[in-house]
Amino acid sequence: MIPLAVAAALWLPRWWENRLYRQVEAITGVGSPVLTGSVTEARRKIDPGRTGAEVARALGRASFSVRTEGTSSHDIWTYYYSDGTMTVNLTDGIVQRISLAYGPPKIPTSRRP
């Protein structure tokens, strides 16, 4: 019984730390995919005022997305392309703002070996 307790005391904290680390990586977008095509071509396919469903049909799934909910819902969809990054801000499922950043995307990478 004591060896089992010692093994659990040594293993459980490390397991928990790794679990939390993987969750943080998911929240920050580590390893998000770079989509095919160009950021300019993608921008031409969508406009403010369109619904999130229309954007998803036109561009596909975002490389990375974040959502908050309160009295209204807010989404930030990030699309990574080899020549730039497009960020789509939605409020209650409607596109409010679209921003572009040209240049290679800055996708977070894991710092852990």
N, CA, C and O atoms as CSV, one atom per row, in Angstrom:
chain,resi,resn,atom,element,x,y,z
A,1,MET,N,N,0.815,-1.193,0.000
A,1,MET,CA,C,0.000,0.000,0.000
A,1,MET,C,C,0.865,1.267,0.000
A,1,MET,O,O,0.574,2.219,-0.724
A,2,ILE,N,N,1.920,1.275,0.808
A,2,ILE,CA,C,2.804,2.441,0.887
A,2,ILE,C,C,3.525,2.684,-0.443
A,2,ILE,O,O,3.622,3.835,-0.868
A,3,PRO,N,N,4.037,1.639,-1.121
A,3,PRO,CA,C,4.679,1.905,-2.424
A,3,PRO,C,C,3.699,2.517,-3.438
A,3,PRO,O,O,4.086,3.356,-4.252
A,4,LEU,N,N,2.449,2.098,-3.383
A,4,LEU,CA,C,1.437,2.661,-4.274
A,4,LEU,C,C,1.196,4.142,-3.970
A,4,LEU,O,O,1.058,4.949,-4.890
A,5,ALA,N,N,1.147,4.491,-2.720
A,5,ALA,CA,C,0.950,5.888,-2.324
A,5,ALA,C,C,2.147,6.745,-2.731
A,5,ALA,O,O,1.975,7.877,-3.183
A,6,VAL,N,N,3.341,6.217,-2.574
A,6,VAL,CA,C,4.553,6.953,-2.973
A,6,VAL,C,C,4.573,7.146,-4.486
A,6,VAL,O,O,4.887,8.232,-4.973
A,7,ALA,N,N,4.239,6.099,-5.222
A,7,ALA,CA,C,4.199,6.198,-6.689
A,7,ALA,C,C,3.177,7.241,-7.128
A,7,ALA,O,O,3.452,8.033,-8.030
A,8,ALA,N,N,2.013,7.251,-6.508
A,8,ALA,CA,C,0.979,8.229,-6.847
A,8,ALA,C,C,1.431,9.641,-6.492
A,8,ALA,O,O,1.175,10.580,-7.245
A,9,ALA,N,N,2.098,9.798,-5.357
A,9,ALA,CA,C,2.576,11.118,-4.938
A,9,ALA,C,C,3.631,11.665,-5.897
A,9,ALA,O,O,3.732,12.878,-6.080
A,10,LEU,N,N,4.407,10.789,-6.502
A,10,LEU,CA,C,5.431,11.222,-7.452
A,10,LEU,C,C,4.855,11.437,-8.854
A,10,LEU,O,O,5.270,12.358,-9.558
A,11,TRP,N,N,3.913,10.603,-9.260
A,11,TRP,CA,C,3.383,10.649,-10.617
A,11,TRP,C,C,2.278,11.686,-10.785
A,11,TRP,O,O,2.261,12.397,-11.790
A,12,LEU,N,N,1.365,11.792,-9.841
A,12,LEU,CA,C,0.183,12.644,-9.985
A,12,LEU,C,C,0.506,14.122,-10.221
A,12,LEU,O,O,-0.104,14.716,-11.110
A,13,PRO,N,N,1.420,14.749,-9.487
A,13,PRO,CA,C,1.704,16.164,-9.758
A,13,PRO,C,C,2.243,16.404,-11.168
A,13,PRO,O,O,1.872,17.385,-11.813
A,14,ARG,N,N,3.105,15.527,-11.642
A,14,ARG,CA,C,3.649,15.669,-13.006
A,14,ARG,C,C,2.550,15.496,-14.050
A,14,ARG,O,O,2.491,16.249,-15.022
A,15,TRP,N,N,1.690,14.518,-13.855
A,15,TRP,CA,C,0.580,14.293,-14.775
A,15,TRP,C,C,-0.320,15.531,-14.814
A,15,TRP,O,O,-0.717,15.974,-15.891
A,16,TRP,N,N,-0.640,16.084,-13.655
A,16,TRP,CA,C,-1.513,17.256,-13.578
A,16,TRP,C,C,-0.876,18.461,-14.265
A,16,TRP,O,O,-1.556,19.195,-14.982
A,17,GLU,N,N,0.411,18.668,-14.053
A,17,GLU,CA,C,1.126,19.778,-14.682
A,17,GLU,C,C,1.098,19.642,-16.207
A,17,GLU,O,O,0.859,20.626,-16.907
A,18,ASN,N,N,1.336,18.456,-16.719
A,18,ASN,CA,C,1.294,18.230,-18.171
A,18,ASN,C,C,-0.106,18.450,-18.724
A,18,ASN,O,O,-0.263,18.989,-19.819
A,19,ARG,N,N,-1.106,18.042,-17.986
A,19,ARG,CA,C,-2.491,18.247,-18.412
A,19,ARG,C,C,-2.802,19.737,-18.528
A,19,ARG,O,O,-3.372,20.177,-19.526
A,20,LEU,N,N,-2.435,20.507,-17.522
A,20,LEU,CA,C,-2.660,21.952,-17.548
A,20,LEU,C,C,-1.879,22.619,-18.678
A,20,LEU,O,O,-2.383,23.536,-19.327
A,21,TYR,N,N,-0.659,22.163,-18.911
A,21,TYR,CA,C,0.165,22.723,-19.975
A,21,TYR,C,C,-0.479,22.507,-21.340
A,21,TYR,O,O,-0.482,23.416,-22.170
A,22,ARG,N,N,-1.023,21.320,-21.583
A,22,ARG,CA,C,-1.704,21.039,-22.854
A,22,ARG,C,C,-2.945,21.921,-23.017
A,22,ARG,O,O,-3.243,22.362,-24.127
A,23,GLN,N,N,-3.672,22.185,-21.925
A,23,GLN,CA,C,-4.840,23.057,-21.990
A,23,GLN,C,C,-4.437,24.489,-22.323
A,23,GLN,O,O,-5.109,25.153,-23.112
A,24,VAL,N,N,-3.364,24.964,-21.740
A,24,VAL,CA,C,-2.876,26.317,-22.034
A,24,VAL,C,C,-2.443,26.413,-23.493
A,24,VAL,O,O,-2.717,27.416,-24.152
A,25,GLU,N,N,-1.781,25.397,-23.998
A,25,GLU,CA,C,-1.397,25.391,-25.409
A,25,GLU,C,C,-2.625,25.489,-26.309
A,25,GLU,O,O,-2.608,26.225,-27.296
A,26,ALA,N,N,-3.676,24.767,-25.986
A,26,ALA,CA,C,-4.898,24.808,-26.795
A,26,ALA,C,C,-5.526,26.199,-26.764
A,26,ALA,O,O,-6.019,26.679,-27.785
A,27,ILE,N,N,-5.512,26.845,-25.608
A,27,ILE,CA,C,-6.102,28.181,-25.475
A,27,ILE,C,C,-5.320,29.222,-26.267
A,27,ILE,O,O,-5.909,30.168,-26.791
A,28,THR,N,N,-4.004,29.062,-26.363
A,28,THR,CA,C,-3.178,30.054,-27.040
A,28,THR,C,C,-2.975,29.774,-28.525
A,28,THR,O,O,-2.354,30.580,-29.219
A,29,GLY,N,N,-3.477,28.665,-29.022
A,29,GLY,CA,C,-3.407,28.383,-30.453
A,29,GLY,C,C,-2.119,27.733,-30.911
A,29,GLY,O,O,-1.773,27.826,-32.089
A,30,VAL,N,N,-1.412,27.088,-30.031
A,30,VAL,CA,C,-0.161,26.414,-30.405
A,30,VAL,C,C,-0.456,25.384,-31.488
A,30,VAL,O,O,-1.365,24.565,-31.356
A,31,GLY,N,N,0.330,25.441,-32.561
A,31,GLY,CA,C,0.199,24.466,-33.628
A,31,GLY,C,C,-0.984,24.681,-34.557
A,31,GLY,O,O,-1.394,23.750,-35.250
A,32,SER,N,N,-1.544,25.886,-34.590
A,32,SER,CA,C,-2.669,26.163,-35.494
A,32,SER,C,C,-2.234,25.960,-36.937
A,32,SER,O,O,-1.102,26.288,-37.292
A,33,PRO,N,N,-3.118,25.422,-37.776
A,33,PRO,CA,C,-2.730,25.141,-39.161
A,33,PRO,C,C,-2.668,26.394,-40.038
A,33,PRO,O,O,-3.406,27.356,-39.829
A,34,VAL,N,N,-1.776,26.357,-41.017
A,34,VAL,CA,C,-1.697,27.399,-42.042
A,34,VAL,C,C,-2.557,26.911,-43.201
A,34,VAL,O,O,-2.364,25.803,-43.702
A,35,LEU,N,N,-3.501,27.735,-43.624
A,35,LEU,CA,C,-4.445,27.353,-44.670
A,35,LEU,C,C,-3.865,27.614,-46.054
A,35,LEU,O,O,-2.946,28.417,-46.212
A,36,THR,N,N,-4.406,26.932,-47.048
A,36,THR,CA,C,-3.958,27.148,-48.421
A,36,THR,C,C,-4.583,28.411,-48.975
A,36,THR,O,O,-5.625,28.861,-48.496
A,37,GLY,N,N,-3.946,28.981,-49.983
A,37,GLY,CA,C,-4.438,30.212,-50.591
A,37,GLY,C,C,-3.717,31.414,-50.018
A,37,GLY,O,O,-2.703,31.281,-49.332
A,38,SER,N,N,-4.260,32.609,-50.313
A,38,SER,CA,C,-3.643,33.833,-49.813
A,38,SER,C,C,-4.642,34.612,-48.976
A,38,SER,O,O,-5.854,34.452,-49.112
A,39,VAL,N,N,-4.110,35.450,-48.115
A,39,VAL,CA,C,-4.951,36.252,-47.236
A,39,VAL,C,C,-5.793,37.239,-48.039
A,39,VAL,O,O,-6.930,37.525,-47.664
A,40,THR,N,N,-5.254,37.762,-49.134
A,40,THR,CA,C,-5.998,38.714,-49.972
A,40,THR,C,C,-7.180,38.037,-50.646
A,40,THR,O,O,-8.273,38.601,-50.690
A,41,GLU,N,N,-6.976,36.833,-51.173
A,41,GLU,CA,C,-8.072,36.086,-51.790
A,41,GLU,C,C,-9.168,35.794,-50.776
A,41,GLU,O,O,-10.355,35.920,-51.079
A,42,ALA,N,N,-8.766,35.405,-49.578
A,42,ALA,CA,C,-9.740,35.096,-48.530
A,42,ALA,C,C,-10.526,36.341,-48.144
A,42,ALA,O,O,-11.737,36.266,-47.937
A,43,ARG,N,N,-9.855,37.483,-48.043
A,43,ARG,CA,C,-10.532,38.736,-47.649
A,43,ARG,C,C,-11.599,39.133,-48.666
A,43,ARG,O,O,-12.633,39.687,-48.293
A,44,ARG,N,N,-11.359,38.859,-49.932
A,44,ARG,CA,C,-12.330,39.208,-50.978
A,44,ARG,C,C,-13.629,38.407,-50.861
A,44,ARG,O,O,-14.661,38.819,-51.392
A,45,LYS,N,N,-13.584,37.279,-50.178
A,45,LYS,CA,C,-14.746,36.395,-50.078
A,45,LYS,C,C,-15.733,36.795,-48.984
A,45,LYS,O,O,-16.861,36.303,-48.976
A,46,ILE,N,N,-15.340,37.674,-48.061
A,46,ILE,CA,C,-16.226,38.021,-46.939
A,46,ILE,C,C,-16.285,39.539,-46.738
A,46,ILE,O,O,-15.386,40.271,-47.151
A,47,ASP,N,N,-17.359,39.988,-46.097
A,47,ASP,CA,C,-17.556,41.404,-45.789
A,47,ASP,C,C,-18.213,41.534,-44.427
A,47,ASP,O,O,-18.878,40.606,-43.968
A,48,PRO,N,N,-18.032,42.690,-43.766
A,48,PRO,CA,C,-18.760,42.926,-42.512
A,48,PRO,C,C,-20.270,42.844,-42.747
A,48,PRO,O,O,-20.762,43.202,-43.818
A,49,GLY,N,N,-20.983,42.377,-41.754
A,49,GLY,CA,C,-22.429,42.230,-41.862
A,49,GLY,C,C,-22.881,40.830,-42.229
A,49,GLY,O,O,-24.060,40.506,-42.093
A,50,ARG,N,N,-21.971,40.004,-42.686
A,50,ARG,CA,C,-22.327,38.626,-43.010
A,50,ARG,C,C,-22.366,37.792,-41.739
A,50,ARG,O,O,-21.789,38.173,-40.721
A,51,THR,N,N,-23.035,36.678,-41.799
A,51,THR,CA,C,-23.135,35.806,-40.628
A,51,THR,C,C,-21.912,34.906,-40.534
A,51,THR,O,O,-21.183,34.713,-41.507
A,52,GLY,N,N,-21.705,34.361,-39.343
A,52,GLY,CA,C,-20.604,33.431,-39.137
A,52,GLY,C,C,-20.737,32.195,-40.011
A,52,GLY,O,O,-19.732,31.656,-40.475
A,53,ALA,N,N,-21.954,31.741,-40.240
A,53,ALA,CA,C,-22.176,30.575,-41.097
A,53,ALA,C,C,-21.752,30.873,-42.535
A,53,ALA,O,O,-21.176,30.013,-43.201
A,54,GLU,N,N,-22.029,32.068,-43.010
A,54,GLU,CA,C,-21.619,32.447,-44.367
A,54,GLU,C,C,-20.100,32.502,-44.480
A,54,GLU,O,O,-19.530,32.073,-45.483
A,55,VAL,N,N,-19.455,33.025,-43.461
A,55,VAL,CA,C,-17.993,33.091,-43.458
A,55,VAL,C,C,-17.411,31.684,-43.432
A,55,VAL,O,O,-16.465,31.396,-44.164
A,56,ALA,N,N,-17.953,30.819,-42.613
A,56,ALA,CA,C,-17.467,29.441,-42.534
A,56,ALA,C,C,-17.646,28.715,-43.866
A,56,ALA,O,O,-16.783,27.932,-44.261
A,57,ARG,N,N,-18.750,28.966,-44.557
A,57,ARG,CA,C,-18.953,28.352,-45.881
A,57,ARG,C,C,-17.949,28.903,-46.886
A,57,ARG,O,O,-17.434,28.153,-47.716
A,58,ALA,N,N,-17.662,30.202,-46.825
A,58,ALA,CA,C,-16.760,30.823,-47.800
A,58,ALA,C,C,-15.292,30.477,-47.545
A,58,ALA,O,O,-14.537,30.269,-48.494
A,59,LEU,N,N,-14.884,30.413,-46.289
A,59,LEU,CA,C,-13.471,30.240,-45.970
A,59,LEU,C,C,-13.120,28.905,-45.332
A,59,LEU,O,O,-11.957,28.502,-45.341
A,60,GLY,N,N,-14.095,28.226,-44.789
A,60,GLY,CA,C,-13.815,27.006,-44.054
A,60,GLY,C,C,-13.590,27.308,-42.584
A,60,GLY,O,O,-13.834,28.421,-42.118
A,61,ARG,N,N,-13.132,26.326,-41.883
A,61,ARG,CA,C,-12.902,26.464,-40.444
A,61,ARG,C,C,-11.673,27.339,-40.180
A,61,ARG,O,O,-10.672,27.241,-40.890
A,62,ALA,N,N,-11.751,28.185,-39.168
A,62,ALA,CA,C,-10.639,29.060,-38.810
A,62,ALA,C,C,-9.472,28.250,-38.265
A,62,ALA,O,O,-9.653,27.163,-37.717
A,63,SER,N,N,-8.279,28.793,-38.424
A,63,SER,CA,C,-7.094,28.149,-37.865
A,63,SER,C,C,-7.160,28.129,-36.349
A,63,SER,O,O,-6.717,27.178,-35.705
A,64,PHE,N,N,-7.722,29.198,-35.785
A,64,PHE,CA,C,-7.810,29.352,-34.336
A,64,PHE,C,C,-8.997,30.240,-34.022
A,64,PHE,O,O,-9.231,31.225,-34.723
A,65,SER,N,N,-9.757,29.909,-32.978
A,65,SER,CA,C,-10.909,30.744,-32.620
A,65,SER,C,C,-11.058,30.840,-31.113
A,65,SER,O,O,-10.682,29.936,-30.366
A,66,VAL,N,N,-11.619,31.967,-30.690
A,66,VAL,CA,C,-11.880,32.224,-29.278
A,66,VAL,C,C,-13.300,32.764,-29.173
A,66,VAL,O,O,-13.749,33.507,-30.046
A,67,ARG,N,N,-14.014,32.393,-28.102
A,67,ARG,CA,C,-15.397,32.841,-27.918
A,67,ARG,C,C,-15.617,33.257,-26.468
A,67,ARG,O,O,-15.164,32.586,-25.541
A,68,THR,N,N,-16.311,34.362,-26.289
A,68,THR,CA,C,-16.740,34.771,-24.947
A,68,THR,C,C,-18.244,35.000,-24.997
A,68,THR,O,O,-18.792,35.400,-26.024
A,69,GLU,N,N,-18.894,34.742,-23.884
A,69,GLU,CA,C,-20.334,34.928,-23.813
A,69,GLU,C,C,-20.692,35.729,-22.576
A,69,GLU,O,O,-20.079,35.577,-21.519
A,70,GLY,N,N,-21.681,36.572,-22.721
A,70,GLY,CA,C,-22.215,37.379,-21.632
A,70,GLY,C,C,-23.595,37.816,-22.073
A,70,GLY,O,O,-24.418,36.980,-22.444
A,71,THR,N,N,-23.865,39.115,-22.039
A,71,THR,CA,C,-25.145,39.590,-22.562
A,71,THR,C,C,-25.193,39.429,-24.073
A,71,THR,O,O,-26.271,39.358,-24.664
A,72,SER,N,N,-24.015,39.370,-24.695
A,72,SER,CA,C,-23.905,39.046,-26.114
A,72,SER,C,C,-22.693,38.142,-26.284
A,72,SER,O,O,-21.860,38.040,-25.384
A,73,SER,N,N,-22.593,37.495,-27.422
A,73,SER,CA,C,-21.444,36.614,-27.658
A,73,SER,C,C,-20.463,37.299,-28.597
A,73,SER,O,O,-20.856,38.003,-29.528
A,74,HIS,N,N,-19.192,37.083,-28.340
A,74,HIS,CA,C,-18.129,37.662,-29.171
A,74,HIS,C,C,-17.185,36.545,-29.586
A,74,HIS,O,O,-16.743,35.743,-28.763
A,75,ASP,N,N,-16.888,36.510,-30.864
A,75,ASP,CA,C,-15.971,35.511,-31.408
A,75,ASP,C,C,-14.833,36.220,-32.114
A,75,ASP,O,O,-15.024,37.272,-32.723
A,76,ILE,N,N,-13.652,35.638,-32.029
A,76,ILE,CA,C,-12.513,36.084,-32.818
A,76,ILE,C,C,-12.005,34.857,-33.564
A,76,ILE,O,O,-11.538,33.892,-32.958
A,77,TRP,N,N,-12.104,34.911,-34.876
A,77,TRP,CA,C,-11.640,33.820,-35.717
A,77,TRP,C,C,-10.359,34.276,-36.403
A,77,TRP,O,O,-10.330,35.334,-37.033
A,78,THR,N,N,-9.313,33.487,-36.283
A,78,THR,CA,C,-8.034,33.812,-36.899
A,78,THR,C,C,-7.738,32.797,-37.989
A,78,THR,O,O,-7.753,31.587,-37.764
A,79,TYR,N,N,-7.467,33.324,-39.177
A,79,TYR,CA,C,-7.124,32.494,-40.333
A,79,TYR,C,C,-5.664,32.760,-40.680
A,79,TYR,O,O,-5.301,33.890,-41.007
A,80,TYR,N,N,-4.820,31.725,-40.613
A,80,TYR,CA,C,-3.409,31.854,-40.956
A,80,TYR,C,C,-3.195,31.389,-42.392
A,80,TYR,O,O,-3.603,30.288,-42.761
A,81,TYR,N,N,-2.555,32.233,-43.198
A,81,TYR,CA,C,-2.156,31.891,-44.562
A,81,TYR,C,C,-0.657,32.104,-44.661
A,81,TYR,O,O,-0.075,32.781,-43.814
A,82,SER,N,N,-0.024,31.544,-45.672
A,82,SER,CA,C,1.429,31.653,-45.780
A,82,SER,C,C,1.886,33.094,-45.964
A,82,SER,O,O,3.014,33.437,-45.606
A,83,ASP,N,N,1.015,33.950,-46.525
A,83,ASP,CA,C,1.405,35.346,-46.765
A,83,ASP,C,C,0.802,36.337,-45.771
A,83,ASP,O,O,1.018,37.542,-45.907
A,84,GLY,N,N,0.052,35.862,-44.778
A,84,GLY,CA,C,-0.508,36.789,-43.809
A,84,GLY,C,C,-1.546,36.148,-42.903
A,84,GLY,O,O,-1.819,34.950,-42.974
A,85,THR,N,N,-2.115,36.994,-42.050
A,85,THR,CA,C,-3.100,36.561,-41.064
A,85,THR,C,C,-4.345,37.420,-41.190
A,85,THR,O,O,-4.249,38.643,-41.293
A,86,MET,N,N,-5.508,36.795,-41.183
A,86,MET,CA,C,-6.770,37.526,-41.202
A,86,MET,C,C,-7.507,37.224,-39.904
A,86,MET,O,O,-7.663,36.067,-39.513
A,87,THR,N,N,-7.956,38.289,-39.245
A,87,THR,CA,C,-8.712,38.155,-38.009
A,87,THR,C,C,-10.114,38.678,-38.244
A,87,THR,O,O,-10.297,39.805,-38.705
A,88,VAL,N,N,-11.107,37.855,-37.924
A,88,VAL,CA,C,-12.513,38.203,-38.111
A,88,VAL,C,C,-13.158,38.308,-36.728
A,88,VAL,O,O,-13.152,37.349,-35.956
A,89,ASN,N,N,-13.712,39.479,-36.426
A,89,ASN,CA,C,-14.401,39.696,-35.155
A,89,ASN,C,C,-15.897,39.615,-35.390
A,89,ASN,O,O,-16.430,40.301,-36.262
A,90,LEU,N,N,-16.580,38.774,-34.613
A,90,LEU,CA,C,-18.020,38.612,-34.730
A,90,LEU,C,C,-18.684,38.958,-33.400
A,90,LEU,O,O,-18.154,38.650,-32.332
A,91,THR,N,N,-19.837,39.595,-33.475
A,91,THR,CA,C,-20.663,39.849,-32.300
A,91,THR,C,C,-22.025,39.261,-32.592
A,91,THR,O,O,-22.652,39.598,-33.596
A,92,ASP,N,N,-22.484,38.385,-31.721
A,92,ASP,CA,C,-23.760,37.686,-31.897
A,92,ASP,C,C,-23.871,37.025,-33.260
A,92,ASP,O,O,-24.942,37.011,-33.867
A,93,GLY,N,N,-22.749,36.472,-33.744
A,93,GLY,CA,C,-22.748,35.728,-34.998
A,93,GLY,C,C,-22.685,36.557,-36.258
A,93,GLY,O,O,-22.802,36.012,-37.356
A,94,ILE,N,N,-22.500,37.870,-36.134
A,94,ILE,CA,C,-22.421,38.764,-37.294
A,94,ILE,C,C,-21.020,39.369,-37.355
A,94,ILE,O,O,-20.494,39.817,-36.337
A,95,VAL,N,N,-20.415,39.383,-38.542
A,95,VAL,CA,C,-19.071,39.941,-38.711
A,95,VAL,C,C,-19.117,41.448,-38.479
A,95,VAL,O,O,-19.884,42.163,-39.125
A,96,GLN,N,N,-18.289,41.921,-37.551
A,96,GLN,CA,C,-18.206,43.345,-37.245
A,96,GLN,C,C,-16.962,43.985,-37.844
A,96,GLN,O,O,-17.010,45.120,-38.317
A,97,ARG,N,N,-15.847,43.257,-37.825
A,97,ARG,CA,C,-14.584,43.823,-38.273
A,97,ARG,C,C,-13.706,42.722,-38.830
A,97,ARG,O,O,-13.717,41.590,-38.346
A,98,ILE,N,N,-12.943,43.071,-39.857
A,98,ILE,CA,C,-11.996,42.143,-40.473
A,98,ILE,C,C,-10.654,42.871,-40.559
A,98,ILE,O,O,-10.578,43.979,-41.090
A,99,SER,N,N,-9.609,42.255,-40.042
A,99,SER,CA,C,-8.296,42.889,-40.126
A,99,SER,C,C,-7.307,41.935,-40.773
A,99,SER,O,O,-7.409,40.716,-40.639
A,100,LEU,N,N,-6.339,42.525,-41.484
A,100,LEU,CA,C,-5.308,41.752,-42.169
A,100,LEU,C,C,-3.944,42.175,-41.666
A,100,LEU,O,O,-3.718,43.344,-41.354
A,101,ALA,N,N,-3.046,41.225,-41.589
A,101,ALA,CA,C,-1.646,41.490,-41.276
A,101,ALA,C,C,-0.827,40.696,-42.286
A,101,ALA,O,O,-0.849,39.465,-42.286
A,102,TYR,N,N,-0.105,41.409,-43.144
A,102,TYR,CA,C,0.703,40.734,-44.159
A,102,TYR,C,C,2.055,40.338,-43.584
A,102,TYR,O,O,2.584,40.990,-42.683
A,103,GLY,N,N,2.592,39.274,-44.117
A,103,GLY,CA,C,3.857,38.729,-43.642
A,103,GLY,C,C,3.615,37.340,-43.080
A,103,GLY,O,O,2.472,36.965,-42.821
A,104,PRO,N,N,4.671,36.581,-42.891
A,104,PRO,CA,C,4.504,35.222,-42.359
A,104,PRO,C,C,3.744,35.259,-41.026
A,104,PRO,O,O,4.015,36.113,-40.183
A,105,PRO,N,N,2.804,34.345,-40.837
A,105,PRO,CA,C,2.038,34.364,-39.582
A,105,PRO,C,C,2.908,34.010,-38.380
A,105,PRO,O,O,3.859,33.235,-38.482
A,106,LYS,N,N,2.563,34.587,-37.260
A,106,LYS,CA,C,3.266,34.305,-36.000
A,106,LYS,C,C,2.410,33.331,-35.194
A,106,LYS,O,O,1.585,33.735,-34.375
A,107,ILE,N,N,2.621,32.061,-35.440
A,107,ILE,CA,C,1.857,31.005,-34.774
A,107,ILE,C,C,2.639,30.553,-33.547
A,107,ILE,O,O,3.813,30.201,-33.661
A,108,PRO,N,N,2.005,30.557,-32.374
A,108,PRO,CA,C,2.708,30.125,-31.170
A,108,PRO,C,C,3.175,28.666,-31.295
A,108,PRO,O,O,2.490,27.830,-31.884
A,109,THR,N,N,4.339,28.385,-30.737
A,109,THR,CA,C,4.853,27.016,-30.709
A,109,THR,C,C,5.063,26.601,-29.268
A,109,THR,O,O,5.179,27.436,-28.372
A,110,SER,N,N,5.109,25.324,-29.067
A,110,SER,CA,C,5.307,24.782,-27.731
A,110,SER,C,C,6.740,25.036,-27.276
A,110,SER,O,O,7.681,24.854,-28.047
A,111,ARG,N,N,6.902,25.450,-26.043
A,111,ARG,CA,C,8.233,25.695,-25.489
A,111,ARG,C,C,8.774,24.458,-24.778
A,111,ARG,O,O,9.945,24.406,-24.402
A,112,ARG,N,N,7.921,23.483,-24.602
A,112,ARG,CA,C,8.332,22.283,-23.884
A,112,ARG,C,C,9.022,21.300,-24.800
A,112,ARG,O,O,8.618,21.150,-25.953
A,113,PRO,N,N,10.039,20.634,-24.327
A,113,PRO,CA,C,10.720,19.621,-25.154
A,113,PRO,C,C,9.876,18.383,-25.347
A,113,PRO,O,O,10.303,17.442,-26.016
